[in-house]
Amino acid sequence: MKEENQNIVGYLPDEKPAPWKLLLYAIQQVIVMFPATIAVALITGFQVSTTLFASGLATICFVFISGKKIPMYYGSSFSYLSAIAGLAAAQGYAKVNGILPTEAIQMAQFGIIASGLVSVAAGLLVRFSGKNAVEKVLPATITGSIAMIIGLTLAGNALSDAAPKAIAEGAAATIANSSWVWGVSLATLLSTVFFSKYLKGFLGQLPLLLGAGVGCLFAAILYWVGGSGMSLFRSLPAEALAASVWKLGDGSVFALPAFSLPRVSWAAVAAIMPIAIATIPESTAHIYQLDIYVNDLADKKGKKRYDLASLLDRNLIGDGICDMITGFVGGPAGTNNGENISTMAITKVFSITVMIAAAIIAMIISCFTPLITVIYAIPTAVIGGLEIYLFGAIAAQGIAIMIDKKVDMFSSKNIAVIASIMVIGIGGQYAFGGTIPFFGLQVPCIAGAAIFGIVLNLLLGIGEKKEAAAE
């Protein structure tokens, strides 16, 4: 029997930090999920407040669907961007002040709900066929490679956020056109890295929150020295309040998100539903990543291994149901957030209670205008500094999956599968902007890489048992 080690810093899924620590850990999780989740809303034209509320609601639902065993935050997925944009364009809808008309969002909602059925079906297949059947289709060569391309295809987003281009003319564009913006992103990145490396104990579990604070402080000093021309802080768009379903007064203090109900559209189902195929290996990779790091902490603390990978069926079913939940209230499609998993891997805080608290905080922020204004004001350069670390960590976790599963890197089959997935996924992002033109179809690069890798792996696996038996 293992002897428990109480000196190891970290929290396992069923462990609960003290209330004041819990609050800080939860705020940190909200900050790291905010960039990707809100970026998807801004790019697609969905309402920011609704997206934030939906992510919190879905996270709470996911925690209970998983039996309070899987500590994951449900955030918006980049995989659906091109499908939603293509659907809106095909139906003649365009963004007005950065926001899609309600009719277009309602149409997309129906497709998002349908996409959830794909993940639920995959989860049921795992439950009745067993984990081994899925590992035959999604071995570590595929899930590890998918995790790597998820992180690496976002590298461009990280650097563009680290040095954002000017979005306005005149004095407000001065700082964005200068080299000082790199000072903010590098201050954020380097301080976060140093905090995660050298801080111990409780503070060592808050490197991203502290790093974001250093970046905001640097941005504040630039503003203090140079005035408005050196400001990187952002203001909340007026359009964000315009579609609220209910406001207290003018909405300057309290405004409910812009909820909307889905509208039947089979065109939306055809455009959006197939994209869920890409999120299945992504979500599978996430549970394997989490399993590695949680078990590592459990081993160090002398406790029983958690074996979260055995809960893959619940993870996929929960992922699909959460798509339905966000689609029903008016949020974009999503998946388990890789940035939050990276945060847990860095800080060793895997507490389920922290995830629930983060979800509640996100929902509260979405309703109180001053709070969402504060979060929204975080400079893009600060977010970019965090993303360089987080997106790189996602890619590194893909390598960790293959190491943990002892993938044979001298196998011609494994090399072929990994090489194909990497080049299609990363090449599709940088050569075609994320969607690969293929016989008249616009295939998302991650989905295309995943599907090609799965098919190639199955084809190369034909006859393997006979060869092994003969040897």
ABEGO torsion letter per residue (X at the ends): XBBBBAABBEBBAABBBBAAAAAAAAAAAAAAAAAAAAAAAAAAGBBAAAAAAAAAAAAAAAAAAAGGABBBBBBBBAAAAAAAAAAAAAAGBBBBGGBBBAAAAAAAAAAAAAAAAAAAAAAAAAAAAEAAAAAAABBAAAAAAAAAAAAAAAAAAAAAAABBBBABBEAAAAAAABAAAAAAAAAAAAAAAAAAAABBEAAAAAAAAAAAAAAAAAAAAAAAAAEAAABABBBBBAAAAAABABBBEAGAABBBBBBBBBBBBAAAAAAAAAAAAAAAAAAAAAAAAAAAAAAAAAAAAGBBBAGAAAAAAAAAAAAAAAAAAAAAAGBBBBBBBAAAAAAAAAAGBABAAAAAAAAAAAAAAAABAAAAAAAAABBAAAAAAAAAAAAAAAAAAAAAAAAAAGBBAABAAAAAAAAAAAAAAAAAAAAAGGBBBBGGBBBBAAAAAAAAAAAAAAAAABGAAAAAAAX
